[in-house]
């Protein structure tokens, strides 16, 4: 069960070390195996892709691509209430992410100089969706919707075939709702390699997003640079800050919702009220018995869970900034006044009625968030994740002539005479 | 000297392969050496940092930090005309990058729901500046100015000591102009590791930017995730598109300005006019003799240079999009109409009077650009490179109740009953 400790400036650092180490695990054997698969798919294309699919998924479909009819069927045969739930989520996610979209800009100066930045969607993006019990339709929404808003030309989904050789119907449904363009029944490192290089069947993409197991994550890491990737996601985390106004039943439920993800998931409570800490721990025991993933919950709470009693709200804030959690709940009076103090968090949930699953599925902001303390410098997945920018410069002869002396001076200070020459050659018809 | 070829859909692919391979070189020996240095600096801090500095730079200053007086002296003792040149560049760079800055946003709905995205500068950023002949003051401007505009709290520069144990005065001058907060006389992989973990002397940073040799680049790559990095820069590139309106003297000068950077640098001319190709090649021979880095120019032009005669403007555009160059000059009539067609380029230079060095030093857009074809998915360094974002969500009881059914439905479809419980527990006082 979850431990109870008191903030003392020492135990928290130890806990922090434990959390960081979860994200840092690098398995040399996995790296070597994945590098082999990547090299093989690069060299032999579809032949290698089919061999690995048969070997790892137990079955390789004759046609690796899911037909448009099958995708449309997923939509027409689904439970209408479930479709409506996904459509409502889609509407909220679309509305929030549309606010993130940035325009190209241009500065046209009176002297004829034009400077600008063009922003446009990536040409083609690959979306990895795991199979089995980790097949989450919400992941499809959270990745595909910002890509669409960014103006991505084509979204290509890959997902491993199930044991029946078919795709997960909920995943196909989500793909149909979001307007995913093509779906291929391949998974693992071989699917990532196929997207990075292209094969006869699978088209090459510019960026690969979406969660996956250690093989998928390692393949993405190794191929970063050949292709862009979203981020290397570590195990999930929640940090809950609560003062005496909080309801321990709600706190426990929210901590459990994170703990059920994964034995390595982390759920931590910071509170200024020791009684709240004790009651929340008691509630955890009561509520978890009724949940479907109790064994996973027990492992994650005992391994990476803690209730830490703090001396003040500012100590809670300090610890939260130190931990830099993926999800941060502020269950305190006047929660809004904390936002400006919280420097490191992926997504912040404010008040009694913003449980973390609201953000996972429905509210609008993205659920693909930085983990393992990387909220110090990484940001949630966004429309910006799916665009590229180019700057452009137009100068007139007169404007360049005015800048000539300065540019030549800097070029010469750097010892780059050909840089200086490219300016002067335009004004000295006798030169060289 | 530069080769002359004709676009035929085959040679260009071969050339493309050669360009890509330059950026892909991974040296296993270097990786192992760098991993050793990183581990050592992490474990032993300043002690290891001093040992490596003495070993690799031949001298370890007693005080690793450059004093504020010394930085101020660099400004007061510099050539006033040179200072003015840097200040003019700073003004243009500041003006352009200020347009990139994005605000936090908030959506406050009529039902009391609040959704938002907070944007703020990173807490502390490390800026690597190489020593020796690759010490470029312009790099300091291009990295430090967007960081300042982003609201970065502290900029920490590291640069190796020169043979006299002192920093390069032009680098210190640029640091003073840009408001760099602290400067340390360390370089190489050991400096990158010190910034990533912090030592007794060097503070830990959230992101490391700036160019460096293979040891620096490898250290950044290995530490990505522990700290954020800008990008792994490959050798520099220019692609020039020219129609018959172009002046071969100017074209040659611009190609040379890129070729002088590095024996691996690439300078390619695409033109619809064979005569222009031939005259440009003749001009290259004429102009290079007067330049200071002729040996480097010869290597890069013969290794990675080419003049490719195309059958049409649209063939030039197609090839440019395929090559995805770092720098792209459009020296054609009506250059502006090409911008919307050019999908993959770091920075685009339009017309006869926008030579690439204008962008390196002066015009305003950033000169830190994606190389080796990565303009397909990467973007120039920008203010966005120095911010982090958090989303936030506030819901009322009524709004959550309205969303309840949808969220529970999605959670259950994903088999996550604790997610569903975190919603229902708030509305069913009897539950569990």
Interface residues (C-beta under 8 A of the other chain):
Chain A: X23 X24 X81 X82 X84 X85 X86 X88 X89 X95 X96 X99 X100 X102 X105 X107 X113 X114 X115 X116 X117 X118 X120 X122 X123 X133 X135 X136 X137 X138 X170 X206 X207 X225 X226 X227 X228 X232 X249 X250 X253 X254 X256 X257 X259 X260 X261 X286 X287 X288 X290 X291 X292 X293 X297 X335 X336 X339 X340 X342 X343 X344 X345 X346 X347 X348 X349 X350 X351 X352 X353 X354 X355 X356 X357 X358 X359 X360 X361 X362 X363 X364 X365 X366 X374 X375 X376 X377 X378 X379 X380 X382 X384 X387 X388 X389 X390 X391 X392 X393 X394 X395 X396 X397 X399 X400 X403 X405 X406 X407 X409 X410 X411 X413 X414 X415 X416 X417 X418 X419 X420 X421 X422 X423 X425 X426 X432
Chain B: X23 X24 X81 X82 X84 X85 X86 X88 X89 X95 X96 X99 X100 X102 X105 X107 X113 X114 X115 X116 X117 X118 X120 X122 X123 X133 X135 X136 X137 X138 X170 X206 X207 X225 X226 X227 X228 X232 X249 X250 X253 X254 X256 X257 X259 X260 X261 X286 X287 X288 X290 X291 X292 X293 X297 X335 X336 X339 X340 X342 X343 X344 X345 X346 X347 X348 X349 X350 X351 X352 X353 X354 X355 X356 X357 X358 X359 X360 X361 X362 X363 X364 X365 X366 X374 X375 X376 X377 X378 X379 X380 X382 X384 X387 X388 X389 X390 X391 X392 X393 X394 X395 X396 X397 X399 X400 X403 X405 X406 X407 X409 X410 X411 X413 X414 X415 X416 X417 X418 X419 X420 X421 X422 X423 X425 X426 X432
